[in-house]
């Protein structure tokens, strides 16, 4: 049973934008820090951004100023707005939730063409 369901990945040209969404249950969403990780080809999974239940945010240096993470309590959804995309942002993006334990989505592919 999937606990986190991602959507919004796809193919975009460099300089373009995409928005990723992660839907989950209220019981997970209301207490959890939500976040996004990514795994680029040939590299380990890395943190992209997180947002606490109190909307405190944290970003990887590589995406600061370009990506924005948000959460919508009415929809139990966390989103990642990605602007000024670069080919180096090409990766599988995973939604993540943490409250005493971790939950992971299956991942969604983002491909940025040059």
C-alpha positions in Angstrom: 0.0 0.0 0.0 1.5 3.3 -1.1 1.7 5.9 1.6 3.2 8.6 -0.5 2.2 9.2 -4.1 4.2 11.5 -6.3 3.1 13.2 -9.5 4.3 15.9 -11.9 7.6 14.6 -13.3 8.4 14.7 -16.9 10.6 16.1 -19.6 11.4 19.8 -19.8 14.0 22.0 -21.5 16.7 23.7 -19.6 15.4 26.9 -18.1 11.9 25.5 -17.8 9.8 24.7 -14.8 8.0 21.7 -13.3 6.0 21.2 -10.1 6.1 17.9 -8.2 3.4 16.9 -5.8 3.3 14.4 -3.1 -0.1 13.2 -1.6 -0.4 11.2 1.5 -2.8 10.5 4.4 -3.7 13.1 6.9 -2.3 11.0 9.7 1.1 11.0 8.1 1.0 14.6 6.7 -0.1 16.4 9.8 2.8 15.4 12.0 5.6 14.8 9.5 8.4 16.8 8.1 7.9 16.4 4.3 10.7 16.5 1.8 12.1 15.7 -1.5 15.3 13.8 -2.3 16.7 13.0 -5.7 19.0 10.4 -7.2 20.9 11.6 -10.2 22.4 9.0 -12.7 25.4 7.3 -11.1 25.1 9.2 -7.8 23.7 8.6 -4.4 20.4 9.8 -3.2 20.6 13.4 -1.9 18.4 15.9 -0.1 16.7 18.5 -2.2 14.4 20.3 0.3 12.4 19.7 3.4 9.5 21.5 5.2 8.4 21.0 8.7 4.8 21.0 10.0 5.5 24.6 11.0 6.7 25.4 7.5 10.3 25.7 8.3 12.2 25.0 5.2 15.7 23.7 4.3 17.2 23.5 0.8 20.3 22.0 -0.8 22.7 24.7 -1.9 22.4 23.5 -5.5 18.7 24.4 -5.6 18.5 27.5 -3.4 16.8 30.3 -5.2 15.4 28.0 -7.9 13.2 25.5 -6.0 10.5 26.1 -3.5 8.9 23.5 -1.3 5.4 24.0 0.2 2.7 22.1 1.9 -1.1 22.3 1.7 -2.9 21.0 4.8 -6.3 21.0 3.1 -5.0 18.5 0.5 -2.4 16.7 2.6 0.0 17.5 -0.1 3.6 18.7 -0.3 4.8 20.3 -3.5 8.2 21.2 -5.0 8.1 24.1 -7.5 11.3 23.8 -9.7 12.3 26.8 -11.8 15.3 27.5 -14.0 15.9 23.8 -14.4 19.3 22.6 -15.5 20.4 19.4 -17.2 22.1 18.6 -13.9 18.7 18.5 -12.2 17.9 15.3 -14.1 17.1 12.7 -11.6 14.5 10.5 -10.0 12.8 12.6 -7.3 11.5 10.9 -4.2 8.9 12.2 -1.8 9.8 11.7 1.9 8.0 12.0 5.2 9.5 11.7 8.6 7.8 11.4 12.0 9.6 8.9 14.3 9.9 6.8 11.1 10.5 7.4 7.4 8.1 7.0 4.5 9.2 7.1 0.9 7.4 7.4 -2.4 8.3 5.3 -5.4 9.9 8.3 -7.2 9.1 10.3 -10.3 11.5 10.9 -13.2 12.5 14.5 -14.1 14.6 14.9 -17.2 16.0 18.3 -18.2 17.2 18.5 -21.8 19.9 21.0 -22.9 
